[in-house]
Structure formats: C-alpha cells, structure tokens
Amino acid sequence: VQLVESGGGLVQPGGSLRLSCVTSGFTFSSYTMIWFRQAPGKERELIASVSNDDYAFYANSVKGRFTLSRDNAKSTLFLQMTGLKPEDTGVYYCNARGTISEYWGQGTQVTVSS
C-alpha cells in the first residue's frame, strides 16, 4: 500500500496550492479519504474528508477556502486550497480509512508566509 502526497510548498498569504495524494495497493473507491494537517507544536487535525459515496466534510477552519475531490479511476485524492493563511502552515497528510484498515501517507509541507 502506498499513499504519496505532493504539491506542497511555500506560498504567500492569499495564494493557492493544489495537493495530490496518489494511492495504490488498496481499493481506493471503497475508502473514506481524509486530509489531516499538523501545525508546528500542535496535534494532527482533520481538515477535510470525502466518503466513498462522495459525502464531503470540511473543518470550519477551511470551509469555503478548500475543496476536496477524488478521482476513483486514478486512485487519487486532491485538495485545492485557496485564500491561504499563515495558520494553514503545517504538514498535510493523506489518510485512507476503511472498515478494518487505515493507511497514511508521509505528508507534504505547506508553508504560508510572506
């Protein structure tokens, strides 16, 4: 099983980034897919999720700015981030959650700073 995040980087406040999580080794379409974020010195937090039947959830901190999508044909999860703020800085992790299995990616760093 692999989950590989990409798309992070340094961006100015107000900017945009698109994160990707390319997966393999499990039945992507059957899993709830989740983005977590871990800011420096803080616990990992759930920021957005999409169920296997496309129900999307967003944390209040990102609602209206971030958009989650999944491409089941490519086993890939995306996170479009707009209106980025310094408090969005952190390591972003992709998580796949099934009924009995759970998998994590290695994370991608997002830094929002001028």
MOKA-V534395 format. One record per residue. PSI is psi in degrees with one decimal (* if undefined). OMEGA is omega in whole degrees, -180 to 180 (NA if undefined). D_FIRST is the distance of its C-alpha to the first C-alpha in Angstrom with 1 decimal. Layout:
BEGIN
psi;omega;d_first
PSI;OMEGA;D_FIRST
PSI;OMEGA;D_FIRST
END
This chain:
BEGIN
psi;omega;d_first
135.2;176;0.0
139.0;170;3.8
118.4;-175;7.0
111.1;178;10.0
149.8;174;13.4
169.5;176;16.7
-6.6;178;20.3
173.6;179;21.6
-167.5;179;24.9
129.8;-179;28.5
149.5;178;30.5
154.5;175;33.9
138.2;-177;34.7
-9.4;-178;34.9
-176.6;-177;32.5
152.2;172;29.3
154.6;174;25.7
115.6;178;22.8
146.0;175;19.3
149.9;175;16.3
103.0;179;12.6
128.5;-174;10.8
160.6;175;7.5
158.9;173;5.6
0.5;176;4.2
169.4;-176;6.3
89.1;-173;10.0
-43.9;-174;10.5
-17.5;-178;14.3
-5.3;-173;14.3
145.0;164;13.1
132.3;-178;15.3
138.4;-169;14.3
142.5;167;16.0
129.4;172;17.2
158.6;176;18.6
138.2;174;21.0
108.3;178;22.4
157.2;180;25.8
126.2;177;27.5
7.2;-178;28.9
165.2;178;27.5
156.3;176;24.9
135.2;-178;21.7
145.3;175;22.8
128.1;-180;21.4
-26.6;179;22.9
145.9;178;21.6
155.5;175;19.6
128.0;-178;19.5
173.6;180;19.2
-12.6;174;18.0
25.4;170;21.8
21.1;172;22.1
123.4;-177;24.0
142.6;176;23.8
141.0;177;24.7
138.1;171;25.9
151.3;-179;27.2
-31.5;-176;30.9
-19.4;-177;30.3
-6.1;-177;28.5
133.1;-180;30.0
-12.7;-180;31.9
-33.6;-178;30.3
144.9;177;26.6
125.6;-179;25.1
140.2;175;21.7
159.3;179;20.5
144.3;176;17.6
98.7;-176;17.4
-31.2;180;15.8
-30.9;-179;16.8
3.8;-180;14.8
45.3;-174;11.9
140.2;177;13.3
142.1;-180;14.9
154.3;171;18.1
108.2;176;20.6
121.4;-177;24.1
124.3;178;26.1
166.7;180;29.9
42.6;-174;32.8
143.2;-178;30.9
157.9;177;32.6
-33.2;180;32.6
-4.9;173;31.2
-5.8;179;28.0
136.2;178;27.3
-178.0;174;24.2
128.9;-178;20.6
126.1;-177;18.6
139.6;173;15.1
137.0;-178;12.8
135.1;176;11.8
124.0;-174;10.4
115.6;177;12.6
-169.7;-178;13.1
-31.4;-180;15.9
-5.6;-177;14.4
153.5;178;10.9
137.2;-178;10.2
151.6;-179;7.7
149.2;169;9.3
179.3;-176;9.7
-12.7;177;12.2
154.7;175;15.1
136.5;-175;17.8
131.6;172;21.4
126.1;178;24.0
122.5;179;27.6
110.5;-175;30.5
148.5;175;33.8
*;NA;37.0
END
